[in-house]
Amino acid sequence: MSSGAQTVQSLLLVLNAGSSSIKFSVFDARAGQEPAECFHGQIEGIGGAAHFIAKAPGGQVVGEHRWTEAEHVDHQKALVLLSEWLTPHLQGRPLLACGHRVVHGGRRYAQPVLIDDAVLTELEALCPLAPLHQPHNLAPIRAIREHLPDLPQVACFDTAFHHGQDEVVQQFALPRAVTEAGVRRYGFHGLSYEHIASVLPKVHPRLASGRVIVAHLGNGASLCAMHGGRSVASTMGFSALDGLAMGTRCGTLDAGVVFHLQREMKLTPEQTEHMLYHDSGLLGMSGVSNDMRELRTRSSEPQVRLALDIYVHRIVREIGSLAAAMGGLDALVFTAGIGENDADTRAEVLDGCRWLGFMLDVRRNAARGPCITEGDPAQVPSAWVVPTDEEGMLARHVLKVLAARA
Ligand code: AMP
């Protein structure tokens, strides 16, 4: 397929399928231009009372539907419903390709890849490394291959951006045979970090070449240490459970706690896993919510206040650890739902990082920066708010993969 005339007027579909939701974006893929979003949306609550919503780039709702639990919307049905909604909205323009966010590319995939039978088999073999995410990422790929076998599909990996990390950073202090069986640090949120790395040179020259920690603070959360735009360390390791406390995940946990939960508190491995992924983090600590907006409005309640303090404390400690791994720190970048929108979290984190030389500019923090610290960023450590765009990154990857095979 040529990337020239056929690309004009064509559309790209980008999917991010999780355990209970399918997020989608449609991009206009005009030759020689950055992909431009036409609309985005999601079906959430899959397996329960599902809710579909589609929005134009400005946020205006262009489609919405709710199903009852009794209507049993599973992943398969959700994809059919999505395709039924999309067909008239594509207005006869052909789909050029579909890009997928795939959580795990293992040791092999350092770049996005065009999916064929062999690739799909390899990605399926990685399911044991990410059993809660990878099967959901792969299900729509299989469904689309069945219904639209000629549509090129591209897998883009959350682990890929971290591939270049040093062996010293990637290995656990475990027996060699265990490491060789794939039990090592991989790191995640790679599409978000790659997008941020791609825009850092436009934000400030010091960020492009310097030692930067990017704080992806969403419902899932991690930090990535970047030097010269490349990942050198991150807080997520073997699984997306590691590192920071998150919305419902515990983050780093003494492995002895897992044995205790199972031996003394009689939890099965499945119950333990469920607790650590879904009942912990901000939700578990506060007993109130995993939604930062709600927690901030109830921060005078002691359990909520403590949960917020622990959340920030963990971020501050991990920033110290990553700064040590890089031998210093030039800048801190906040991104994702909490990082971009919650000025209180940014202020509290920077307060804990004053020892590194950060001086918060309260007014600019309230205005979301982009720079939220005092002083010349070329001379002193600076902090920034930079919006992430994982879907845009996916779309750019898809176009690159298509161009390479043209
Ligand atoms: P994400 O996973 O990136 O969509 O981020 C979800 C998190 O961002 C949730 O904890 C939300 O509460 C939080 N969030 C979204 N908007 C805001 C806001 N305006 N203020 C504070 N937190 C927000």
Residues whose N, C-alpha, C, O or C-beta is under 5 A from the ligand:
A	BS01	AMP	L217 G218 N219 G220 N290 D291 M292 R293 A336 G337 I338 N341 D342
